[in-house]
Amino acid sequence: MEAKRILARLRVGARPSVDEMAWFGAAIGAGEVTDAQVGAFAMGICRAPLDEARRVALTRAMRDSGKVLAWDMPGPVVDKHSTGGVGDCVSLPLAPALAACGAYVPMISGRGLGHTGGTLDKLEAIPGYTAEVSEAQLREIVGTVGCAIVGASGNIAPSDKRLYAIRDVTGTVESIDLITASILSKKLAAGLEALVLDVKCGSGAFMKTPEDARALARALVETAEGAGCRTNALITEMGQPLIETAGNALEVAASMKLLTGEVPSGPLKELTLALGGELLALCGLADGPEDGAARIGTVLDSGEAAETFERMIHALGGPADFVGSWRRHLAEAPVVRDVFPDAPGIVARIDTEAVGMAVVTLGGGRLREGDRLDHSVGFDALAAIGTRVSARRPLAQVHAASEDAAERAARDLRAAYEITETGAPAPPLLHERIAS
């Protein structure tokens, strides 16, 4: 096939054939097309959106452009993916809870992107933890522990790595077709039997409206199913941080409080139960999502999930006694102080993306690739929508490296909150279930 011919069709708004989509997806990773041609391809797809068959063909080709893992485990191999948010540390309790229920979870995760936190950044707040492992190490840990949360190796979906970098500089990041192929090519390369998707909507999500989130969720579910992986999606709220904490070590602490029963309820547990229930039902370990959620709740409440989490942490280089001594191991910021509102009232709206960027500015995320993180910084005790705040009830506590940084973060946080006399009702956490 010839790239110029495919691009000529895209230029006039015509879709390439299924075979042409597959060829181009593979050619990106093989270096058979130039950067200019890849950029034109991405722009062309924005002009001529794909149907399901073509989206599946592109995704499969990008998945198969590198290593695709195959497993021989005594239970189903599963994973979860979130489209990203603030205060969203669900992967930390969910992976070990799934493993404690009999699933095997090779969770290939990423680092922070823009205002959203990265699962690997959170885990690297644990001393000694390493996210970079060989395939042999990944197989051993998943086989013996049941789960491993690690980064993608260089030979996982190389077509996506190249296409993503070019999308970033050509203004084509927001294409649902390209987002779908990017997410799923990496996830499906892990050799999954079932996948659950957490598609966020709201001020802290990439998809701001429920309609956009629904369109992405449907594309993801249809494409994953078409590629041979049983998949469901939940559309969930990101109009405010998921939990009252945002920042790497602080979110690990929140996860530990759930795993150890110190904070036995709340939105973190609710979402962990919902996503875990969906996944256990999909892979045959539960008789439906409600039964699956109950099974996840059992292993959380019994401490089995916490024990599995500790074994995973130790297998990946962290402390062997983390569950019993996590407070001692997590770094604490030198400056911790309250952030009060400019005037009393009730929280009516939160610009959650701005909250996430305030964490980035504190040093908890990256402004440039290669920036070194300060895992100790962030916010705690964040006021939720509907909370009355005043000179006695602060908006949050800021954890910072210096007084100047704390003051800047306090200004950013105040600007992110809309306070009114009457407030507004808090949005529901779970909006919609998208099933195949």
C-alpha positions as CSV (number, residue, x, y, z in Angstrom):
1,M,0.0,0.0,0.0
2,E,1.0,3.6,-0.4
3,A,0.7,6.3,2.3
4,K,0.2,9.1,-0.3
5,R,-2.9,7.4,-1.7
6,I,-4.4,6.9,1.8
7,L,-3.7,10.5,2.7
8,A,-5.2,11.8,-0.6
9,R,-8.5,10.1,0.3
10,L,-8.4,11.5,3.9
11,R,-7.8,15.0,2.4
12,V,-11.1,15.1,0.7
13,G,-13.0,13.6,3.7
14,A,-13.2,10.0,2.4
15,R,-12.4,7.1,4.8
16,P,-9.6,4.7,3.9
17,S,-10.6,1.0,3.7
18,V,-10.3,-1.3,6.7
19,D,-7.1,-2.8,5.3
20,E,-5.6,0.6,4.6
21,M,-6.3,1.6,8.3
22,A,-4.5,-1.5,9.5
23,W,-1.6,-0.9,7.2
24,F,-1.1,2.7,8.3
25,G,-1.4,1.8,12.0
26,A,1.4,-0.8,11.6
27,A,3.5,1.5,9.4
28,I,3.7,4.2,12.0
29,G,5.5,1.9,14.4
30,A,7.6,0.3,11.7
31,G,9.0,3.6,10.5
32,E,7.5,3.2,7.1
33,V,5.9,6.6,7.0
34,T,7.4,10.0,7.8
35,D,6.4,12.3,10.7
36,A,4.7,14.6,8.1
37,Q,2.6,11.7,6.8
38,V,1.7,10.7,10.4
39,G,0.6,14.2,11.1
40,A,-1.5,14.4,7.9
41,F,-3.0,11.0,8.8
42,A,-4.1,12.3,12.3
43,M,-5.5,15.5,10.8
44,G,-7.3,13.5,8.2
45,I,-9.0,11.3,10.8
46,C,-10.2,14.5,12.6
47,R,-11.8,15.5,9.2
48,A,-13.3,12.0,8.4
49,P,-14.1,10.3,11.7
50,L,-13.9,6.5,11.6
51,D,-16.6,3.9,11.9
52,E,-16.3,0.9,14.3
53,A,-14.7,-1.5,11.8
54,R,-12.0,1.0,10.8
55,R,-11.4,2.1,14.5
56,V,-10.9,-1.6,15.4
57,A,-8.5,-2.1,12.5
58,L,-6.4,0.8,13.5
59,T,-6.4,-0.2,17.2
60,R,-5.4,-3.8,16.5
61,A,-2.6,-2.7,14.2
62,M,-1.2,-0.3,16.8
63,R,-1.5,-3.0,19.5
64,D,0.3,-5.5,17.3
65,S,3.1,-3.0,16.3
66,G,5.0,-4.2,19.4
67,K,5.0,-7.0,22.0
68,V,1.6,-8.5,22.8
69,L,1.6,-10.5,26.1
70,A,0.1,-13.9,26.4
71,W,-0.8,-15.4,29.7
72,D,-1.3,-18.9,31.2
73,M,-2.8,-18.2,34.5
74,P,-5.3,-20.2,36.6
75,G,-7.7,-17.2,36.6
76,P,-8.7,-14.4,34.3
77,V,-6.3,-11.6,33.3
78,V,-8.0,-8.2,33.7
79,D,-7.4,-4.5,34.0
80,K,-9.0,-1.1,34.5
81,H,-8.3,2.2,32.8
82,S,-9.3,5.7,33.8
83,T,-9.4,8.7,31.5
84,G,-7.8,10.8,34.3
85,G,-8.8,13.1,37.0
86,V,-7.8,14.8,40.3
87,G,-7.6,12.9,43.6
88,D,-8.3,9.7,41.7
89,C,-6.2,6.9,43.3
90,V,-8.7,4.1,42.6
91,S,-6.1,1.8,41.0
92,L,-4.2,1.5,44.3
93,P,-6.9,-0.3,46.2
94,L,-8.6,-1.8,43.1
95,A,-5.7,-3.9,41.7
96,P,-5.0,-5.8,45.0
97,A,-8.7,-6.2,45.7
98,L,-9.2,-7.8,42.2
99,A,-6.2,-10.1,42.9
100,A,-7.6,-11.1,46.2
101,C,-10.8,-12.2,44.4
102,G,-8.9,-14.5,42.1
103,A,-8.1,-12.3,39.1
104,Y,-4.7,-11.5,37.7
105,V,-3.9,-7.9,37.1
106,P,-1.0,-6.7,35.0
107,M,-1.9,-3.0,35.3
108,I,0.3,-1.1,32.9
109,S,-0.1,2.5,34.1
110,G,1.2,6.0,33.2
111,R,2.5,9.2,34.8
112,G,0.7,12.5,35.3
113,L,-0.5,14.2,32.2
114,G,-1.4,17.9,32.4
115,H,-3.6,18.5,35.5
116,T,-4.3,14.8,36.1
117,G,-2.3,12.7,38.5
118,G,-0.4,9.6,37.4
119,T,-0.7,6.2,39.1
120,L,3.0,5.6,38.8
121,D,3.8,9.0,40.3
122,K,1.7,8.2,43.3
123,L,3.3,4.8,43.9
124,E,6.8,6.2,43.5
125,A,6.1,8.2,46.6
126,I,6.7,4.9,48.4
127,P,10.5,4.5,49.1
128,G,12.1,1.9,46.9
129,Y,9.1,1.3,44.6
130,T,10.1,0.8,41.0
131,A,7.7,0.9,38.1
132,E,10.2,-0.2,35.5
133,V,10.4,-4.0,35.3
134,S,11.3,-6.6,32.7
135,E,8.7,-8.8,31.1
136,A,10.0,-11.7,33.1
137,Q,9.7,-9.8,36.4
138,L,6.2,-8.7,35.5
139,R,5.2,-12.3,34.8
140,E,6.7,-13.5,38.1
141,I,5.0,-10.8,40.2
142,V,1.6,-11.2,38.6
143,G,1.9,-14.9,38.9
144,T,2.9,-15.0,42.6
145,V,1.1,-11.8,44.0
146,G,-1.8,-11.5,41.6
147,C,-1.2,-7.9,40.5
148,A,1.6,-5.5,39.5
149,I,1.2,-1.8,38.7
150,V,4.1,-0.9,36.4
151,G,5.0,1.3,33.5
152,A,4.9,0.3,29.8
153,S,8.1,-1.1,28.3
154,G,9.4,0.5,25.1
155,N,8.2,-2.4,23.0
156,I,4.5,-2.0,24.0
157,A,2.5,-0.4,21.2
158,P,5.4,1.7,19.6
159,S,2.9,3.0,17.0
160,D,1.0,4.7,19.7
161,K,4.1,6.2,21.3
162,R,5.0,7.8,18.0
163,L,1.5,8.8,17.0
164,Y,0.8,10.4,20.4
165,A,3.9,12.6,20.2
166,I,2.9,13.8,16.8
167,R,-0.7,14.4,17.8
168,D,0.5,16.6,20.7
169,V,2.2,19.0,18.3
170,T,-0.4,18.9,15.5
171,G,-3.5,19.8,17.5
172,T,-5.2,16.4,17.0
173,V,-5.1,15.1,20.6
174,E,-8.9,15.5,21.1
175,S,-10.0,13.1,18.3
176,I,-12.2,10.4,19.9
177,D,-11.0,7.9,17.3
178,L,-7.3,8.6,18.0
179,I,-7.9,8.7,21.8
180,T,-9.6,5.3,21.6
181,A,-6.8,3.7,19.5
182,S,-4.2,5.2,21.9
183,I,-5.8,4.0,25.1
184,L,-6.7,0.5,23.8
185,S,-3.6,-0.3,21.8
186,K,-1.6,-0.1,25.1
187,K,-4.1,-1.8,27.3
188,L,-4.9,-4.7,24.9
189,A,-1.2,-5.3,24.4
190,A,-1.2,-6.6,28.0
191,G,-3.1,-9.6,26.8
192,L,-6.3,-8.9,28.7
193,E,-9.5,-11.0,28.9
194,A,-11.6,-8.3,30.4
195,L,-11.3,-4.5,30.9
196,V,-13.4,-1.9,32.7
197,L,-13.2,1.8,31.8
198,D,-13.7,4.7,34.1
199,V,-14.6,7.6,31.7
200,K,-14.6,10.9,33.6
201,C,-16.8,14.0,32.9
202,G,-16.8,17.4,34.5
203,S,-14.4,20.3,35.1
204,G,-11.5,18.0,36.0
205,A,-11.9,15.6,33.1
206,F,-10.7,15.8,29.5
207,M,-14.3,15.2,28.4
208,K,-16.1,18.1,30.2
209,T,-19.7,17.1,29.3
210,P,-21.6,13.9,29.8
211,E,-22.4,13.8,26.1
212,D,-18.7,13.9,25.2
213,A,-17.9,11.3,27.8
214,R,-20.6,9.1,26.6
215,A,-19.3,9.3,23.0
216,L,-15.8,8.3,24.1
217,A,-17.1,5.5,26.4
218,R,-19.2,4.0,23.5
219,A,-16.2,4.2,21.1
220,L,-13.9,2.5,23.7
221,V,-16.3,-0.3,24.5
222,E,-17.2,-1.0,20.9
223,T,-13.6,-1.0,19.8
224,A,-12.3,-3.1,22.7
225,E,-15.1,-5.7,22.1
226,G,-14.3,-5.6,18.4
227,A,-10.7,-6.4,19.2
228,G,-11.7,-9.4,21.3
229,C,-11.7,-8.0,24.9
230,R,-14.8,-8.1,27.0
231,T,-15.3,-4.4,28.1
232,N,-17.7,-2.2,30.0
233,A,-17.5,1.4,31.0
234,L,-18.7,3.6,33.8
235,I,-19.1,7.4,33.3
236,T,-18.2,9.0,36.6
237,E,-18.1,12.5,38.0
238,M,-15.0,14.7,38.0
239,G,-16.6,18.0,38.6
240,Q,-14.8,17.9,42.0
241,P,-11.8,15.9,43.2
242,L,-12.8,12.2,43.8
243,I,-11.5,12.4,47.4
244,E,-10.6,15.3,49.7
245,T,-6.9,14.8,48.8
246,A,-4.8,15.7,45.8
247,G,-1.0,14.9,45.7
248,N,1.1,11.8,45.3
249,A,2.0,10.8,48.9
250,L,-1.3,12.2,50.2
251,E,-3.2,10.0,47.8
252,V,-1.2,6.9,48.8
253,A,-2.1,7.8,52.4
254,A,-5.8,8.0,51.4
255,S,-5.6,4.6,49.7
256,M,-4.0,3.1,52.8
257,K,-6.8,4.4,55.0
258,L,-9.3,2.6,52.8
259,L,-7.2,-0.6,52.6
260,T,-6.7,-0.7,56.4
261,G,-10.3,0.2,57.3
262,E,-9.3,3.5,58.9
263,V,-11.7,5.3,56.5
264,P,-14.1,2.5,55.6
265,S,-16.5,4.4,53.4
266,G,-16.6,7.3,51.0
267,P,-16.4,8.0,47.2
268,L,-13.0,6.2,46.9
269,K,-14.6,3.0,48.2
270,E,-17.8,3.5,46.2
271,L,-15.9,3.8,42.9
272,T,-13.6,0.9,43.8
273,L,-16.6,-1.3,44.5
274,A,-18.4,-0.2,41.3
275,L,-15.4,-0.7,38.9
276,G,-14.3,-3.9,40.6
277,G,-17.9,-5.3,40.5
278,E,-18.1,-4.7,36.8
279,L,-14.8,-6.3,36.1
280,L,-15.4,-9.5,38.2
281,A,-18.8,-9.9,36.5
282,L,-17.2,-9.5,33.0
283,C,-14.5,-12.1,33.7
284,G,-16.8,-14.6,35.2
285,L,-15.7,-14.4,38.9
286,A,-19.1,-12.9,40.0
287,D,-22.8,-13.3,39.1
288,G,-23.3,-9.8,38.0
289,P,-21.9,-6.3,39.1
290,E,-23.7,-6.3,42.4
291,D,-22.3,-9.7,43.4
292,G,-18.8,-8.5,42.2
293,A,-19.0,-5.3,44.2
294,A,-19.9,-7.4,47.3
295,R,-16.9,-9.6,46.7
296,I,-14.6,-6.6,46.4
297,G,-16.1,-5.2,49.6
298,T,-15.4,-8.4,51.4
299,V,-11.7,-8.5,50.6
300,L,-11.3,-4.8,51.4
301,D,-13.0,-5.2,54.8
302,S,-11.2,-8.4,55.7
303,G,-7.7,-6.9,55.0
304,E,-7.0,-9.4,52.2
305,A,-6.6,-6.6,49.7
306,A,-4.2,-4.7,52.0
307,E,-2.1,-7.9,52.4
308,T,-2.0,-8.3,48.6
309,F,-1.1,-4.6,48.2
310,E,1.8,-5.0,50.7
311,R,3.2,-8.0,48.8
312,M,3.0,-6.2,45.5
313,I,4.8,-3.2,47.0
314,H,7.6,-5.4,48.4
315,A,7.9,-7.3,45.1
316,L,8.5,-4.0,43.3
317,G,11.2,-2.8,45.7
318,G,9.2,-1.1,48.5
319,P,9.1,-1.9,52.2
320,A,8.0,-5.3,53.3
321,D,6.1,-3.8,56.2
322,F,4.3,-1.0,54.4
323,V,0.7,-1.7,55.6
324,G,1.7,-1.5,59.2
325,S,4.1,1.5,58.9
326,W,3.0,3.5,55.9
327,R,3.0,6.8,57.8
328,R,6.6,6.4,58.6
329,H,7.6,5.7,55.0
330,L,5.7,8.5,53.2
331,A,7.4,11.9,52.9
332,E,5.8,14.9,54.6
333,A,6.0,18.5,53.4
334,P,7.7,21.0,55.6
335,V,4.9,23.6,55.4
336,V,1.3,22.6,56.1
337,R,-1.3,25.3,56.7
338,D,-5.0,26.0,56.2
339,V,-6.4,27.8,53.2
340,F,-9.4,29.9,54.2
341,P,-12.0,31.3,51.7
342,D,-12.1,35.0,51.0
343,A,-15.7,35.1,52.4
344,P,-18.0,32.5,54.1
345,G,-20.6,30.6,52.2
346,I,-21.3,27.2,50.6
347,V,-19.2,25.6,47.8
348,A,-21.2,25.8,44.6
349,R,-18.7,24.8,42.0
350,I,-15.0,23.7,41.8
351,D,-12.7,24.2,38.8
352,T,-11.2,20.8,39.3
353,E,-8.7,21.2,36.5
354,A,-7.4,24.3,38.3
355,V,-7.0,22.3,41.5
356,G,-4.9,19.8,39.7
357,M,-2.8,22.5,38.1
358,A,-2.2,24.0,41.6
359,V,-0.8,20.6,42.6
360,V,1.5,20.6,39.5
361,T,2.7,24.2,40.4
362,L,3.5,23.1,43.9
363,G,5.9,20.5,42.4
364,G,3.5,17.5,42.5
365,G,3.3,17.2,38.7
366,R,5.3,18.1,35.6
367,L,5.3,21.4,33.8
368,R,7.9,19.9,31.4
369,E,8.9,16.3,30.6
370,G,11.7,15.2,32.9
371,D,10.7,17.5,35.8
372,R,11.5,16.0,39.2
373,L,8.5,15.6,41.5
374,D,8.1,16.5,45.1
375,H,5.9,13.6,46.3
376,S,5.0,15.3,49.6
377,V,3.1,18.3,48.3
378,G,-0.6,18.8,47.5
379,F,-3.8,19.5,49.3
380,D,-5.7,17.6,52.0
381,A,-9.2,18.2,53.6
382,L,-10.5,19.7,50.3
383,A,-14.0,21.0,50.8
384,A,-16.5,19.3,48.6
385,I,-19.4,20.9,46.7
386,G,-22.2,21.6,49.2
387,T,-19.7,22.2,52.1
388,R,-20.1,25.4,54.2
389,V,-16.7,27.1,54.5
390,S,-15.7,30.1,56.7
391,A,-12.9,31.5,58.8
392,R,-13.4,28.3,61.0
393,R,-13.9,25.8,58.2
394,P,-11.1,26.1,55.6
395,L,-11.2,25.2,51.9
396,A,-8.3,22.8,52.4
397,Q,-4.9,22.3,53.9
398,V,-2.0,23.0,51.6
399,H,1.2,20.9,51.9
400,A,4.1,22.8,50.4
401,A,7.9,23.0,50.2
402,S,8.0,26.6,51.3
403,E,5.9,29.4,52.6
404,D,6.0,31.2,49.3
405,A,4.8,28.1,47.5
406,A,2.1,27.6,50.0
407,E,0.9,31.2,49.5
408,R,0.8,30.8,45.7
409,A,-1.1,27.5,46.0
410,A,-3.6,29.1,48.4
411,R,-4.3,31.9,45.9
412,D,-4.8,29.3,43.1
413,L,-7.1,27.2,45.2
414,R,-9.3,30.1,46.2
415,A,-9.6,31.1,42.6
416,A,-10.7,27.5,41.8
417,Y,-13.7,27.6,44.2
418,E,-17.0,29.3,43.7
419,I,-18.6,30.2,47.0
420,T,-22.2,31.4,47.2
421,E,-24.8,31.9,49.9
422,T,-27.0,29.0,48.8
423,G,-24.4,26.6,47.3
424,A,-25.5,23.9,44.8
425,P,-26.3,20.2,45.1
426,A,-23.4,17.8,44.8
427,P,-23.4,15.9,41.5
428,P,-23.7,12.1,41.6
429,L,-20.5,10.1,41.5
430,L,-21.8,7.5,39.0
431,H,-23.6,8.8,35.9
432,E,-24.1,6.0,33.5
433,R,-23.0,2.4,32.6
434,I,-22.0,1.6,29.0
435,A,-22.1,-2.0,28.2
436,S,-21.5,-3.9,24.9
